[in-house]
Amino acid sequence: MTAASDLESALEVFLAALERERRASPHTVLAYRRDLAQMREFVVAARPGLAGPADIDVTLLRRWLGALSKTHATTSIARKIAAVRALYRFLCKRGVVKDSPAAALVLPRVRRKLPTVLNADAAAAVVEARAGEDAIERRDHAMLELLYSSGLRVSELVSLDLDSIDLDMLEARVIGKGNKERRVPVGSRAATSLRSWLEARREIDQGGTRAVFLGPKGKRVTVRAVQRVVRAAGMLGAARSDVHPHALRHTCATHMLEGGADLRSIQEMLGHASLATTQRYTHVSMDRILSVYDAAHPLARARGAKP
């Protein structure tokens, strides 16, 4: 067996286990596959006599990362290191290798980027930007309302089926990361727009799908299509080019926090596995508070001045 095939076989076993045992999303599996394939290509070319994953050492991995540093951002490199670490943890548990060369790799310091958040007026303008009477306008309006009111991920939105939504109870059942199911509230305005869309949906529905949101040809709407709708609404409603589905999710969480919701409730609603992920919204909220303070408070100029 060649080095390339031996290593490739180990990668395929790991990726299959990632999908089957850890129930990772297709997006996560694809990202791991790309990162690990890139690593395999480099190490096999750099060390032709390599017999398999056990012969990869930290020096070889550092050479790979050094090459990446010339063309890739630190966030991308950090993700690739995480993928290689996960691979070797798996191989160690299976007894394929004794030690992990990736354990000695140092993650690059990634500068925290605060999420895009709209103020209440801008959020309302974006949501209303696609309001209209024809079927596609009703669909777009309902999608925007639901993204903002319920803080859904775009993948969760497109995967909604008709039996996932209970408009009488004002809630939706969504499948999040790791195929974990949770229930989220649906705002009354979102419910109204959803009812309007579901009436118009009959014009597009050609049977064969239970998807809530359909494209013009009657098939389940795609993630890319939703992204285009949100981007267009951002430009039309708020004259901003940085509005994307996740920005509406961030905006939902930040507005809930500013309205008095506790972090645990927001964590459960968003489906975050860790509270630390949710806590970033406290930083966003404080930045917004300080911005308003600096602009409006008569003593704002004195903040930080020498006594």
N, C-alpha and C positions, 0 to 999 in steps of 0.2 A: 504493500500500500504506500502510495506517495505521501509526502508531507502534506501537500495541499488537500488530498482526499481524506487523510486521517483527521486533519484539523477541521475540514469542512463537515465531516461526519459528526464530530463532537459538537460543532455549532448547531447542526440540525437537530440533534437530540436535545440540546439545551433549549432551543427555540420551541420545539414541540412541547417540552415540559412547561415552559413559560406560559404557553397558551392553555395547556390542559390542566396543570396543577395550580398555577397561580391565577388562572382565568384572566390573563392580561388581555387588554383590548387589541384588536387587529392593528390599530395605529401604533401601539407600544411595541408589538411584535415586529412590525415593519421597521420601526426606528432602530430597534436592537439589531435586526438583520442587516441593515445598511451599515451601521457602525462596526459591527463585528466582521462583516465581509471586507470592509476597508482595512481593518486591522490584519485580517488573514492575508490579504493581497500584499500588504507591506512586508510582513514578517517572512513570508515565503520567498519573496523577491530578494529581501535583504540577507536571508540565511538559507541558501538552497539546500543545505544538508539537514535542515530541521526535520526531525522525525515525527513531531506531533505537538499537542498542547503542552506536554510536560517539558519540552525543550525550549519553550519561550521563557526568557528571563526578564528581569526588570530593566536591564540595560537595553534590550531590544525594544521593549515597550516605550522606554524613554526616547529612543531614537525616533520611533513612530510619532510620539507626541511632539517632539522637536520639529519634525517635518510639518505636522499639522499647524503648529503655532505660527507658521509663515502665512497661512491662508485661511485659518479658521478663528472665529471669535472664542473667547474664554468660555462662554456658555456652551458652545458646541463641543469644545474639548472636555469640559466637565461631564457632559452627557456621555461622551464616548468612554471616559474613564469609568463611569458608573456601569456602563454596559459590560466592560471587560471584567470589572470586579464581580458583577453578578454571575458572569460566565464561570469564573474560577471558583467562586463559592459553590456553585453547582457541581463542578468537576471534583472539587475536594470532597464534598459529601458523597459523591458516587465512587470515590476512590480512584478516579482516573489520574489525578495528580496528587502529590503529597502536600505541596505548599502553593500559595497563590502569589505569583510575581506582581500582581496588580495591587496587593495590599500595601506595598511600599510606595505606590504612586501618590503624589501630593496633588490634591484638587486645586486648580487655580482659583484665586480669589475672584468671585463673580460679583460685580457691582449690582446691588439690588436695584431693580427698576420698578418704581411704583406703577401700579396699573392705571390705565386710562379711565378716568371717571368724569362723567358729565354732571353739571348741576341740574337741579330739578327742572328748570325751564328748558334747558337744552335737551334733556332726556324726553320731556313731553313733546318737544318740537320734532325730534327724531322719530318718535313712535307715531306721531300724526302725519308724518311726511308722506306715507304711503296709503293714507285713508282714501277710500274711493268706493265706487259702486260696482265695478265689474269684478268678476270672480278672482282674478289674480291680485287686484288691489285689496280685496277683502282678505285674501290669504296672507299677503304681505303684512297688512295691518295686524292681523291676529298673531303672526309670528313675532313681530316686534313687541307687541303688548306682552306676550308670554315670556319672551326672553328677558324683558325688563321687570315684569311683575313677579316672576318665579325664579329668576336667576339661573335659568337652565344653561347647560353647555350646549353648543350647537349640535353635537352628536346626539345628545338626549332629545333635543327638539325634533330632529329629523326621524328619530326612531319611534316617536310616539305613534301608537295605534289608537283606533277609535275607542276601544274598551279601556284605554289608559286614562281617559279623562271623565271625571264626574262633575258636570257643571252644576248639578243640584247641590252637591256638597262643596263646590268650589275647590276641588283638589285634582291633582294629577299624579299618576304613578309612573315614575321614570326609572330607567335602568342606567345607572352611572358607571363609573370606572370599576373594573373588576367584576362587572355584571351584578353589582349590588343594587338592590331595589330600594327605593325610598318614596315617600309621599311628599309632595310639595303643595303649598297653597296656590290657588289661582285667584288673582284679584278680580273684583267685580267688573272692572272695565275690560280686562282681558277676557272674561267669560262672555261678555256682550259681543266682543269682536269675534270670538270663537263661534258663537251661535250664528252670527252673520256669515262667517266663512263656511260653516258646515252646511248651511242652506245652499250657498253658491257651489259648494264642492260637488253637488250632484251633476252640475253642468260638465264637469271635467272627468268625473269618475267613470272609468270604463270597466269596472269590476276587476277582481283578481288581487286587490290590495286593500288592506285594512289601515293603511297609513293615514294619519290625520291630515298631513300636508302633502299635496300632490303638485307635480309639475304640469305644464300645459298639456302634455300627452297622457296624463292620467297615471303616471308612475310616481313612486315616492320621491319627494323633493330631495335634492342632493345637498351636502354640506356646502359645496362651492356655490350653489345657487343662493343659499341663505346668506352666505358671506357677501355676495354681490348685492343682494337686497339691502342688507344693513349698511354697507358702504355707501350705496346710493342715497339711502335715507339720511345718513350722516352728513353728506354734502348738501342735500336739499333742505334738510331741516335745521342744521346747525352750522353749515358751511365749514365742516371739519372733515379732514381726510383720514383721521386716525380712529374712526368709529368702526368697530367690528363686533361680532357677536359676543366675544368675551368682555368687551368694554361695557356692554349692557349688563352682563352678569356682575362685573365689578361695581357698576353703578348701583345696581339693586342692593348689593351687600352693604355698600357704603351708606346709602340712604337709610337702610334699615338700622344700621349702627347709630347714625346721627339721630334717628327717630326714637332711640331708646332700647332697641332690641339687644339682648345679651349675646355674647359671642358663641355660647353653646348652641343657642337656637339657630343662629346664622350658620354655624358649622353643620348642623343636621340638615338644614334646608339646602345648602349648597352641596352636601355630600362629600365634605372634606374628611379624609381619613385622620388628619392631624389638626389639632387646634392651632398649631403654629402657622399653618397655611392661612387660617382665618384671621389670625392676629395681624397680618399685614394691613388689614383694613383700618386698624387703629392708627397706623402711621399715616395712611391716606387721609383719614378723618382729621387728625391733628394738623397735618399740613394745610388742609382746607380751613380749619379754624384759625390758624395763625395768619393765613392769607387774608381772611376776612377782617381779622383784628388789625392787621397792618393798614388795611385800606380804610377802616371805618372808625377805629377808636382814637379819641383825641390825644391819648398818651402813647400811641403806637410808636411815634418817633423816639420816645424816651426808652423803649424797650431795647436793652442791650447797651444803652449809653452809659458812660461812666458817671457815677454819682457825684 
